[in-house]
Amino acid sequence: MDKDNCFILERDTIRKPYTLEVAEYCNSFSCNDKDLDEFFEKDALLYDSELLGRTYAWIDLSHPTNILAMITLANDSVKAKLITSSARNRIQRGINNAKRGMNYPAVLIGRLGVSENYRGKGMNIGSQILNYIKGWFRSEDNKTGCRFIVVDAYNNEKTLHFYKKNGFKPLYKTEEEERAFLELNPEEPLETRFMFFDLKLK
């Protein structure tokens, strides 16, 4: 794609909290994933009203009824005392010894979806949104301390590759280690992998 024609999130879109007004004004949103589509259609506003998660929509300025991506964020923490020692070492590796504790503040990516109409085409919308969120929580305007961005990523090659290429690491090195920690039965699938991004690392 020609650089001059490249879709740039901060230039070509406006970010808005996803409210009933936005939902009614804009076209229906679909990222061609049943679970994600159902959440954004039926649950996102309820989560917001219950203060359980805030959803943001990026709207195409050239087509202001089109939502090109949405993300739901919530407060979270990494509870070092509740994870295995090897996982604790991975999460604490970049933290000064004097500041290591039992809980580290984090923001949870509850849901992230890019419209099927905007996905691909060299736009890298999902990566641009992650970079935006990273900058947001590193900003001086951020009102609270936040060390990590965390996500329970769908355990499939495409999703895991997406987060890895954007600097996220699995908390547990192997599926076996994560399965053991979660005490899953052998027949139970490991549907997600817990991944983290350290906001102190560039």
C-alpha positions in Angstrom: 0.0 0.0 0.0 1.3 3.4 -0.9 2.5 5.3 2.2 0.4 8.4 1.4 -2.8 6.2 1.1 -2.1 4.3 4.3 -4.9 4.3 6.8 -3.6 6.0 10.0 -5.7 5.6 13.1 -5.1 8.9 14.7 -5.5 10.8 11.4 -8.4 9.0 9.7 -10.6 8.1 12.7 -12.2 9.5 15.8 -12.3 7.5 19.0 -15.5 7.6 21.1 -16.8 5.8 24.1 -19.3 3.2 22.8 -22.6 4.6 24.1 -26.2 3.9 23.1 -26.2 7.0 21.0 -23.2 5.8 19.1 -24.7 2.3 18.7 -28.0 3.8 17.3 -26.2 6.2 14.9 -23.7 3.8 13.5 -24.1 0.8 11.3 -24.0 -2.6 13.0 -20.5 -3.8 13.7 -19.2 -7.2 12.8 -15.7 -8.6 12.9 -16.9 -12.0 11.6 -16.4 -13.7 15.0 -19.6 -14.9 16.6 -18.5 -14.5 20.2 -17.0 -11.0 19.7 -20.0 -9.8 17.6 -22.4 -11.0 20.2 -20.5 -9.3 23.0 -20.4 -5.9 21.2 -24.0 -6.1 20.2 -25.6 -7.4 23.4 -23.1 -7.0 26.3 -20.8 -4.0 25.9 -23.3 -1.4 27.0 -24.4 -3.5 30.0 -20.8 -3.9 31.1 -20.4 -0.2 30.8 -23.5 0.5 32.9 -22.3 -1.9 35.6 -18.8 -0.3 35.6 -17.3 -3.6 34.6 -15.7 -2.5 31.4 -15.5 0.5 29.1 -15.8 0.0 25.3 -14.3 2.4 22.8 -15.2 2.7 19.1 -13.0 4.0 16.4 -15.1 5.6 13.7 -14.1 6.3 10.1 -14.1 10.0 9.6 -14.7 9.6 5.9 -17.7 7.4 6.6 -19.0 8.5 10.0 -21.6 5.7 10.4 -18.9 3.0 10.1 -17.2 1.6 13.2 -13.9 0.1 12.1 -12.8 -1.3 15.4 -13.8 -1.6 19.1 -12.0 -2.5 22.3 -13.3 -3.2 25.8 -10.9 -2.3 28.7 -11.2 -3.0 32.4 -9.1 -2.6 35.5 -7.1 -5.7 36.5 -4.0 -6.8 38.3 -1.4 -9.5 38.0 -1.5 -11.3 41.4 2.1 -12.6 41.8 1.3 -14.6 44.8 -1.3 -16.7 42.9 0.8 -17.7 40.0 3.6 -20.2 39.6 7.2 -19.2 40.5 8.4 -19.4 36.9 5.5 -17.2 35.8 6.2 -14.8 38.7 9.8 -14.5 37.5 8.7 -13.7 34.0 6.4 -10.9 35.2 8.9 -9.4 37.7 12.0 -9.6 35.5 11.8 -5.9 34.6 10.8 -4.6 38.0 13.3 -3.2 40.5 13.9 -5.6 43.3 12.9 -3.0 45.9 9.5 -2.5 44.2 8.5 -6.1 43.7 5.3 -7.0 45.5 2.4 -9.3 45.4 0.1 -7.4 43.0 0.9 -5.3 40.0 -1.7 -2.9 38.4 -2.8 -3.8 34.9 -5.4 -3.0 32.3 -7.3 -5.9 30.8 -8.2 -6.1 27.1 -11.5 -7.8 27.5 -12.4 -7.7 23.8 -10.8 -6.4 20.7 -12.4 -6.6 17.3 -11.7 -5.1 13.9 -14.5 -4.8 11.4 -14.4 -7.3 8.6 -14.7 -4.4 6.1 -11.5 -2.9 7.3 -9.4 -5.9 8.2 -6.4 -6.8 6.1 -5.5 -4.5 3.1 -2.2 -3.6 4.8 -3.9 -1.3 7.3 -2.8 -3.1 10.5 -5.7 -1.6 12.4 -5.4 -4.0 15.4 -1.8 -3.2 15.8 -2.4 0.5 15.6 -5.1 0.2 18.3 -2.7 -1.7 20.6 0.0 1.0 20.0 -2.7 3.6 20.9 -3.5 1.8 24.2 0.2 1.5 25.1 0.7 5.2 24.6 -2.5 6.0 26.5 -1.3 4.2 29.6 2.2 5.6 29.4 0.9 9.1 29.0 1.3 11.8 31.7 -2.5 12.3 31.4 -3.1 8.8 32.7 -4.7 9.1 36.1 -3.4 5.9 37.8 -0.4 3.7 37.8 -0.6 0.8 35.3 2.4 -1.5 34.7 1.0 -4.1 32.4 -1.5 -4.7 29.7 -3.0 -8.2 29.9 -5.2 -10.3 27.7 -6.7 -13.8 27.7 -6.0 -14.4 24.0 -7.9 -17.0 22.1 -5.6 -20.0 21.9 -5.2 -20.2 18.1 -2.2 -19.5 16.0 -3.5 -16.4 14.3 -4.5 -14.6 17.6 -1.4 -15.6 19.5 0.8 -14.5 16.6 -1.0 -11.1 16.5 -0.3 -10.4 20.2 3.3 -11.7 20.0 4.2 -9.5 17.1 2.9 -6.6 19.2 5.2 -7.4 22.0 3.0 -9.5 24.3 4.4 -12.5 26.0 2.6 -15.6 27.4 2.7 -15.6 31.2 3.3 -19.4 31.0 5.9 -20.6 28.6 4.0 -23.7 27.6 0.5 -24.8 27.3 1.2 -27.7 29.7 2.4 -25.3 32.4 -0.8 -23.1 32.0 -3.0 -26.2 31.9 -1.5 -27.5 35.1 -1.9 -24.1 36.8 -5.6 -24.0 35.8 -6.1 -27.6 36.9 -7.7 -28.5 33.7 -8.8 -32.1 33.1 -7.0 -33.8 30.2 -10.1 -33.6 28.0 -10.7 -29.9 28.7 -9.4 -27.6 26.0 -7.1 -24.7 26.8 -9.3 -22.0 25.2 -7.2 -19.0 26.0 -3.6 -18.1 26.8 -2.8 -15.4 29.4 -0.5 -12.8 27.8 1.1 -9.6 29.1 2.9 -6.5 27.9 5.2 -4.6 30.2 4.6 -0.8 29.7 8.0 0.0 31.0 9.7 -1.7 28.1 10.0 0.1 24.8 
